[in-house]
Amino acid sequence: MKVEVKNVSILDVKADVIIVNLFEGVKVPAGVTGIVDKAYKGVISDFVIKKEKFTGKYGEIYKLPITAEGKKIIIAGLGEQKSFDYVKLRNLNAKIIKSLKSDDNAKTVVSILHGAGIAGLCPEGCAKMITEGVLSGVYDFDKYKSEKSENKVKEFIIAETDKEKYKKAKKGVEKALVIGEAVNRARDLINDSAQYIYPETLADYAVKNSGVKTTVYNKAQVKKMGMNAFLAVGQGSVHEPKFIHMEYKSEKAKKKIAIIGKGITFDAGGLDLKPPSSMLTMRDDMSGAAAVIETMRAISILKPDIEVHALVAACENMPSGSSYKPGDVIIAKNGKSIEIDNTDAEGRVTLADALCYAEELKVDEIIDIATLTGACMVALGTVASGVMGNNDKKIKEFIENAEKAGERFWQLPMYEEYGDSLKSDIADTKNTGGRNGGASAAGIFLSKFVEKTPWVHLDIAGTAFLDNAGSEGIKGAQGIGVRSLIEFLTA
């Protein structure tokens, strides 16, 4: 589907569908909505508002019948002006386009630049969020369905007559096309079956699709590098672990950052086997890996002045005669010993070695993203992801960029007391402790493998994969973290 912005009047575009808007409580349409209303003899003010009682409540959508010119008009409710923001704009457009994608008479859709009028939002940001919403609205994972879902909308046009707003909106659309595709590709990776996405195929995908120099290390090479913790988690599977290192470097780079994605392509829990209901969607345990791979592909296109190293320790956590066991003591890459208290707390064990590897690269900062703890899901639900780390300034910086990207992260504490449950009688640390404060305890565990580098840890366990349609109307993989990482790296 083609998405673009044109420096024209909305009435001059040859389209099947026209999209305008109203804030809640507006009785007399103004701006572009007012222009469309007058062009069609007051149909919005006299019919939609007065007779049909359209209130403009957020998310309310009214579809007018076909006009004399053969066009449909959609009026979208923006809600209260004071509470309207970029995230609502993206979600609203996802909803609108989802309602049109099976319509044979909606091949070309034209929309006003929502939010850039009396709402006073930045035209670039508005165009970016509209485009991201449109790309989310047409997303569907139907790879294994015999009947594919065809998107009937072939062209989506944002019309803006003001030249300055048009120029800014054009930039927003261009960036959003890269970001939106990255998010949807990450969703595809996560939604795919673990029978097809395992360490080797994930590594192959990164080599072919990340858009940057990618090195894949095999089991023997990883062993030589001292990544015993990572290897221990994967030793119960028939699929060999793979360590993936992706590199992007601008000639003008002034900062060097490592981003690490948890890459458990399937998590059965190991010998501490998960119950069947908890295992059903564990193909999503590589959501962090998908996020960093697709972030790198986007970075290779956007080309920010930065150096980025993306790392994935990819393996499966399976039960077998060769699985690592509760009570085992494993020596991580930095020489610290880990007593395995529970084999289902495996992600942090793989991340331990990845964090050590990142520090050896002498980067300026490290960000890891992982579907790490059920405790974070209990704490924050599916609304926000958790964030922790050893540098409050970097955490704040990340949260601010995530908000611009329309993703929510909430800082959780890492008080020393949370580490008490990790104390071991026979090793430097256990890999897990009690149920209480589990997300923070996991953060404390990871901090033991970051010696000096400013580090931010993102726990997306509750937001990565949803059983019910989320705010953008999508079930399953959400592609969480892609937008925030791109925003942070290109800021």
MIVEXGU-394912 format. One record per residue (C-alpha): x, y, z. Coordinates in nm, 3 decimals, always signed. Layout:
% MIVEXGU-394912
X,Y,Z;
...
% end
This chain:
% MIVEXGU-394912
+0.000,+0.000,+0.000;
+0.128,+0.344,-0.094;
+0.121,+0.616,+0.173;
+0.209,+0.974,+0.084;
+0.135,+1.338,+0.161;
+0.031,+1.586,-0.109;
+0.031,+1.966,-0.108;
-0.330,+1.990,-0.232;
-0.682,+2.051,-0.107;
-0.856,+1.739,+0.016;
-1.137,+1.814,-0.232;
-0.896,+1.804,-0.528;
-0.784,+1.447,-0.467;
-0.952,+1.176,-0.674;
-1.037,+0.938,-0.392;
-1.300,+0.683,-0.298;
-1.300,+0.785,+0.068;
-1.251,+1.122,+0.241;
-1.157,+1.123,+0.611;
-1.222,+1.430,+0.826;
-1.261,+1.477,+1.202;
-1.444,+1.647,+1.486;
-1.348,+1.716,+1.845;
-1.603,+1.619,+2.106;
-1.887,+1.869,+2.145;
-1.822,+2.062,+1.824;
-2.151,+2.170,+1.662;
-2.016,+2.374,+1.372;
-1.725,+2.214,+1.184;
-1.424,+2.438,+1.119;
-1.097,+2.405,+0.928;
-1.081,+2.138,+0.658;
-1.381,+1.953,+0.806;
-1.577,+2.277,+0.765;
-1.462,+2.309,+0.404;
-1.580,+1.954,+0.329;
-1.907,+2.022,+0.511;
-1.978,+2.329,+0.295;
-1.877,+2.149,-0.024;
-2.135,+1.882,+0.051;
-2.413,+2.126,+0.150;
-2.384,+2.096,+0.528;
-2.418,+1.719,+0.543;
-2.186,+1.698,+0.844;
-2.335,+1.982,+1.049;
-2.701,+1.935,+0.956;
-2.721,+1.559,+0.923;
-2.433,+1.387,+1.105;
-2.421,+1.622,+1.406;
-2.781,+1.742,+1.441;
-2.984,+1.443,+1.320;
-2.751,+1.149,+1.382;
-2.625,+1.298,+1.712;
-2.258,+1.239,+1.635;
-2.072,+1.370,+1.941;
-1.708,+1.347,+1.835;
-1.624,+1.115,+2.123;
-1.278,+0.963,+2.083;
-1.283,+0.656,+1.860;
-1.635,+0.722,+1.732;
-1.650,+0.675,+1.354;
-1.938,+0.776,+1.128;
-1.949,+0.660,+0.765;
-2.163,+0.871,+0.535;
-2.329,+0.704,+0.235;
-2.180,+0.752,-0.110;
-2.200,+1.111,-0.237;
-2.307,+1.223,-0.583;
-1.940,+1.200,-0.690;
-1.926,+0.841,-0.573;
-1.720,+0.919,-0.263;
-1.766,+0.810,+0.097;
-1.704,+1.051,+0.382;
-1.576,+0.929,+0.719;
-1.600,+1.153,+1.025;
-1.365,+1.045,+1.305;
-1.417,+1.152,+1.666;
-1.101,+1.293,+1.827;
-1.247,+1.325,+2.177;
-1.167,+1.619,+2.404;
-0.915,+1.857,+2.255;
-0.714,+1.887,+2.578;
-0.654,+1.512,+2.599;
-0.584,+1.442,+2.232;
-0.227,+1.326,+2.163;
-0.006,+1.142,+1.915;
-0.079,+0.795,+2.053;
-0.453,+0.846,+2.024;
-0.394,+0.971,+1.670;
-0.206,+0.654,+1.573;
-0.460,+0.424,+1.734;
-0.752,+0.607,+1.574;
-0.604,+0.575,+1.225;
-0.536,+0.206,+1.282;
-0.903,+0.164,+1.367;
-1.021,+0.361,+1.064;
-0.806,+0.178,+0.812;
-0.894,-0.159,+0.965;
-1.261,-0.079,+0.899;
-1.182,-0.003,+0.533;
-0.933,-0.270,+0.433;
-1.198,-0.519,+0.314;
-1.401,-0.251,+0.131;
-1.390,-0.292,-0.248;
-1.484,+0.074,-0.283;
-1.196,+0.215,-0.079;
-0.898,+0.175,-0.310;
-0.786,+0.535,-0.267;
-0.831,+0.708,+0.068;
-0.755,+1.073,+0.141;
-0.730,+1.217,+0.492;
-0.677,+1.554,+0.651;
-0.365,+1.601,+0.862;
-0.537,+1.522,+1.192;
-0.402,+1.711,+1.493;
-0.206,+1.977,+1.306;
-0.491,+2.231,+1.314;
-0.657,+2.360,+1.631;
-0.503,+2.074,+1.830;
-0.168,+2.246,+1.773;
+0.042,+1.930,+1.734;
+0.356,+1.920,+1.520;
+0.271,+1.839,+1.154;
+0.568,+1.603,+1.128;
+0.460,+1.412,+1.438;
+0.099,+1.400,+1.321;
+0.189,+1.266,+0.976;
+0.423,+1.013,+1.138;
+0.155,+0.881,+1.371;
-0.115,+0.875,+1.103;
+0.114,+0.669,+0.880;
+0.215,+0.432,+1.159;
-0.153,+0.384,+1.242;
-0.240,+0.308,+0.882;
+0.039,+0.050,+0.855;
-0.076,-0.112,+1.179;
-0.436,-0.111,+1.065;
-0.361,-0.320,+0.757;
-0.139,-0.568,+0.945;
-0.252,-0.929,+0.958;
-0.049,-1.247,+1.013;
-0.205,-1.493,+0.771;
+0.106,-1.682,+0.656;
-0.044,-2.021,+0.735;
-0.405,-1.952,+0.635;
-0.534,-2.093,+0.308;
-0.745,-1.781,+0.258;
-0.532,-1.468,+0.273;
-0.671,-1.135,+0.391;
-0.636,-0.887,+0.106;
-0.603,-0.518,+0.184;
-0.831,-0.339,-0.062;
-0.685,+0.003,+0.023;
-0.411,+0.061,-0.234;
-0.331,+0.426,-0.168;
-0.357,+0.646,+0.142;
-0.304,+1.019,+0.088;
-0.267,+1.293,+0.348;
-0.376,+1.623,+0.198;
-0.231,+1.950,+0.330;
-0.250,+2.291,+0.157;
-0.009,+2.479,+0.385;
+0.339,+2.448,+0.230;
+0.533,+2.453,+0.558;
+0.305,+2.195,+0.717;
+0.330,+1.986,+0.401;
+0.712,+1.986,+0.413;
+0.713,+1.877,+0.777;
+0.444,+1.618,+0.717;
+0.646,+1.472,+0.428;
+0.938,+1.409,+0.665;
+0.703,+1.244,+0.913;
+0.561,+1.009,+0.650;
+0.905,+0.913,+0.520;
+1.029,+0.816,+0.867;
+0.703,+0.642,+0.958;
+0.717,+0.421,+0.649;
+1.051,+0.284,+0.771;
+0.937,+0.248,+1.132;
+0.597,+0.100,+1.045;
+0.752,-0.164,+0.823;
+1.006,-0.251,+1.094;
+0.729,-0.295,+1.352;
+0.523,-0.517,+1.122;
+0.824,-0.728,+1.024;
+0.906,-0.777,+1.394;
+0.544,-0.884,+1.448;
+0.579,-1.139,+1.169;
+0.894,-1.285,+1.325;
+0.733,-1.314,+1.668;
+0.401,-1.451,+1.544;
+0.568,-1.720,+1.335;
+0.582,-2.076,+1.460;
+0.881,-2.196,+1.663;
+0.906,-2.494,+1.428;
+1.027,-2.248,+1.164;
+1.192,-1.979,+1.377;
+1.475,-2.137,+1.576;
+1.832,-2.018,+1.641;
+1.971,-2.106,+1.298;
+1.680,-1.959,+1.099;
+1.670,-1.649,+1.320;
+2.040,-1.597,+1.254;
+1.987,-1.648,+0.879;
+1.706,-1.392,+0.890;
+1.935,-1.140,+1.060;
+2.208,-1.194,+0.801;
+1.968,-1.145,+0.510;
+1.741,-0.875,+0.653;
+1.916,-0.659,+0.913;
+2.074,-0.445,+0.641;
+2.405,-0.427,+0.827;
+2.723,-0.631,+0.871;
+2.618,-0.943,+1.063;
+2.839,-1.209,+1.216;
+2.695,-1.536,+1.347;
+2.898,-1.742,+1.595;
+2.838,-2.116,+1.628;
+2.845,-2.331,+1.940;
+3.220,-2.402,+1.926;
+3.304,-2.035,+1.878;
+3.072,-1.930,+2.159;
+3.233,-2.188,+2.386;
+3.577,-2.046,+2.304;
+3.449,-1.698,+2.396;
+3.354,-1.825,+2.744;
+2.977,-1.790,+2.712;
+2.901,-2.089,+2.931;
+2.581,-1.940,+3.075;
+2.428,-1.889,+2.731;
+2.531,-2.235,+2.616;
+2.390,-2.401,+2.927;
+2.040,-2.274,+2.853;
+2.046,-2.409,+2.498;
+2.207,-2.746,+2.563;
+1.876,-2.931,+2.602;
+1.763,-2.852,+2.248;
+1.838,-3.029,+1.919;
+1.888,-2.682,+1.768;
+2.238,-2.542,+1.812;
+2.263,-2.200,+1.982;
+2.374,-1.905,+1.768;
+2.522,-1.577,+1.884;
+2.437,-1.293,+1.647;
+2.634,-0.967,+1.626;
+2.501,-0.691,+1.395;
+2.705,-0.373,+1.339;
+2.616,-0.028,+1.205;
+2.862,+0.261,+1.205;
+2.826,+0.611,+1.067;
+3.146,+0.791,+0.967;
+3.024,+1.080,+1.186;
+2.946,+0.860,+1.487;
+3.004,+1.033,+1.821;
+2.843,+0.766,+2.036;
+2.872,+0.386,+2.050;
+2.572,+0.191,+2.180;
+2.494,-0.178,+2.224;
+2.135,-0.304,+2.206;
+2.071,-0.661,+2.320;
+1.755,-0.861,+2.246;
+1.657,-1.172,+2.436;
+1.649,-1.451,+2.179;
+1.480,-1.757,+2.331;
+1.307,-1.887,+2.018;
+1.097,-2.123,+2.228;
+1.077,-2.149,+2.604;
+0.941,-2.474,+2.742;
+1.088,-2.390,+3.082;
+1.360,-2.653,+3.061;
+1.342,-2.922,+3.329;
+1.130,-2.682,+3.537;
+0.866,-2.736,+3.271;
+0.598,-2.475,+3.221;
+0.231,-2.579,+3.240;
+0.074,-2.623,+2.891;
-0.129,-2.302,+2.909;
+0.184,-2.097,+2.985;
+0.382,-2.266,+2.708;
+0.132,-2.205,+2.429;
+0.265,-1.869,+2.311;
+0.629,-1.910,+2.412;
+0.740,-1.851,+2.056;
+0.718,-1.487,+2.166;
+1.019,-1.522,+2.396;
+1.236,-1.386,+2.117;
+1.041,-1.059,+2.098;
+1.348,-0.867,+2.215;
+1.557,-1.028,+1.942;
+1.299,-0.942,+1.676;
+1.295,-0.583,+1.803;
+1.672,-0.531,+1.776;
+1.700,-0.703,+1.436;
+1.431,-0.484,+1.285;
+1.567,-0.177,+1.461;
+1.898,-0.237,+1.288;
+1.728,-0.269,+0.950;
+1.553,+0.064,+1.012;
+1.878,+0.224,+1.128;
+2.052,+0.109,+0.809;
+1.791,+0.306,+0.611;
+1.762,+0.615,+0.835;
+2.141,+0.637,+0.878;
+2.180,+0.832,+1.205;
+2.523,+0.957,+1.313;
+2.587,+0.680,+1.563;
+2.757,+0.342,+1.604;
+2.527,+0.057,+1.707;
+2.605,-0.304,+1.794;
+2.300,-0.532,+1.818;
+2.344,-0.863,+1.996;
+2.125,-1.173,+2.021;
+2.208,-1.490,+2.213;
+1.964,-1.721,+2.034;
+1.870,-2.061,+2.170;
+1.578,-2.281,+2.280;
+1.507,-2.373,+2.642;
+1.397,-2.735,+2.617;
+1.381,-3.037,+2.851;
+1.594,-3.340,+2.759;
+1.865,-3.563,+2.895;
+2.121,-3.299,+2.812;
+1.935,-3.004,+2.969;
+2.093,-2.787,+3.234;
+1.954,-2.872,+3.578;
+1.839,-2.700,+3.896;
+2.141,-2.687,+4.124;
+2.395,-2.663,+3.843;
+2.667,-2.402,+3.886;
+2.765,-2.221,+3.567;
+3.054,-1.980,+3.512;
+2.953,-1.678,+3.305;
+3.176,-1.491,+3.060;
+3.298,-1.247,+3.327;
+3.397,-1.531,+3.562;
+3.101,-1.500,+3.800;
+2.932,-1.822,+3.906;
+2.556,-1.874,+3.879;
+2.362,-2.135,+4.075;
+2.059,-2.244,+3.874;
+1.764,-2.215,+4.108;
+1.507,-2.255,+3.831;
+1.568,-2.348,+3.467;
+1.269,-2.138,+3.363;
+1.454,-1.820,+3.462;
+1.667,-1.871,+3.154;
+1.650,-1.539,+2.970;
+1.858,-1.357,+3.228;
+2.120,-1.634,+3.211;
+2.165,-1.583,+2.835;
+2.162,-1.206,+2.877;
+2.438,-1.231,+3.138;
+2.690,-1.342,+2.874;
+2.553,-1.099,+2.615;
+2.598,-0.809,+2.859;
+2.957,-0.915,+2.926;
+3.023,-0.931,+2.551;
+2.874,-0.583,+2.506;
+3.104,-0.438,+2.772;
+3.405,-0.589,+2.599;
+3.308,-0.383,+2.292;
+3.373,-0.072,+2.507;
+3.042,+0.089,+2.419;
+2.918,+0.412,+2.579;
+2.588,+0.260,+2.688;
+2.392,-0.064,+2.677;
+2.019,-0.129,+2.636;
+1.874,-0.476,+2.666;
+1.514,-0.566,+2.580;
+1.355,-0.889,+2.699;
+1.032,-1.070,+2.774;
+1.192,-1.139,+3.109;
+0.956,-1.178,+3.404;
+0.598,-1.270,+3.477;
+0.642,-1.044,+3.781;
+0.664,-0.739,+3.554;
+0.342,-0.848,+3.387;
+0.173,-0.871,+3.726;
+0.306,-0.528,+3.826;
+0.227,-0.333,+3.508;
-0.016,-0.552,+3.315;
-0.030,-0.511,+2.938;
-0.036,-0.129,+2.948;
+0.329,-0.046,+3.017;
+0.670,-0.212,+3.004;
+0.919,-0.203,+3.290;
+1.250,-0.022,+3.279;
+1.545,-0.041,+3.518;
+1.919,+0.016,+3.506;
+2.228,+0.160,+3.671;
+2.197,+0.515,+3.535;
+1.889,+0.726,+3.612;
+1.981,+0.988,+3.352;
+1.985,+0.730,+3.073;
+1.664,+0.572,+3.199;
+1.489,+0.910,+3.193;
+1.628,+0.981,+2.846;
+1.496,+0.649,+2.717;
+1.151,+0.697,+2.872;
+1.122,+1.044,+2.715;
+1.208,+0.908,+2.371;
+0.969,+0.615,+2.418;
+0.689,+0.860,+2.494;
+0.763,+1.042,+2.167;
+0.743,+0.706,+1.993;
+0.410,+0.632,+2.161;
+0.526,+0.348,+2.389;
+0.497,+0.345,+2.766;
+0.779,+0.244,+3.001;
+0.765,+0.271,+3.381;
+1.075,+0.273,+3.599;
+1.088,+0.000,+3.864;
+1.324,+0.016,+4.165;
+1.647,-0.177,+4.202;
+1.703,-0.146,+4.576;
+1.981,-0.365,+4.716;
+1.729,-0.555,+4.926;
+1.577,-0.706,+4.611;
+1.903,-0.892,+4.566;
+1.874,-1.076,+4.898;
+1.671,-1.355,+4.737;
+1.954,-1.417,+4.489;
+2.214,-1.504,+4.753;
+2.364,-1.849,+4.706;
+2.552,-2.075,+4.946;
+2.764,-2.225,+4.669;
+2.795,-1.957,+4.397;
+2.823,-1.582,+4.346;
+2.450,-1.561,+4.276;
+2.138,-1.763,+4.207;
+1.949,-1.700,+3.885;
+1.622,-1.638,+4.068;
+1.472,-1.608,+4.414;
+1.126,-1.569,+4.561;
+0.805,-1.453,+4.391;
+0.795,-1.110,+4.551;
+0.972,-0.830,+4.364;
+1.067,-1.068,+4.085;
+1.113,-0.806,+3.814;
+1.346,-0.599,+4.031;
+1.537,-0.908,+4.144;
+1.592,-0.997,+3.779;
+1.727,-0.648,+3.723;
+1.965,-0.690,+4.017;
+2.083,-1.021,+3.867;
+2.158,-0.861,+3.531;
+2.342,-0.571,+3.694;
+2.605,-0.818,+3.817;
+2.720,-0.856,+3.457;
+2.758,-0.485,+3.378;
+3.073,-0.356,+3.544;
+3.094,+0.012,+3.446;
+2.886,+0.095,+3.139;
+2.561,+0.296,+3.171;
+2.290,+0.034,+3.119;
+1.912,+0.032,+3.068;
+1.704,-0.286,+3.099;
+1.360,-0.312,+2.936;
+1.119,-0.582,+3.055;
+0.845,-0.623,+2.792;
+0.692,-0.945,+2.926;
+0.344,-0.794,+2.959;
+0.333,-0.587,+2.642;
+0.507,-0.797,+2.375;
+0.226,-1.043,+2.297;
-0.145,-0.989,+2.368;
-0.425,-1.245,+2.381;
-0.678,-0.974,+2.296;
-0.657,-0.690,+2.043;
-0.448,-0.407,+2.188;
-0.487,-0.032,+2.141;
-0.398,-0.064,+1.772;
-0.649,-0.346,+1.724;
-0.388,-0.619,+1.688;
-0.379,-0.953,+1.868;
-0.058,-1.149,+1.919;
+0.280,-0.985,+1.862;
+0.290,-0.608,+1.911;
+0.646,-0.529,+1.800;
+0.705,-0.345,+2.128;
+1.037,-0.168,+2.158;
+1.105,-0.117,+1.788;
+0.961,+0.237,+1.783;
+1.128,+0.337,+2.108;
+1.470,+0.203,+2.012;
+1.458,+0.377,+1.675;
+1.347,+0.704,+1.836;
+1.624,+0.678,+2.096;
+1.895,+0.595,+1.840;
+1.792,+0.864,+1.592;
+1.723,+1.142,+1.845;
% end
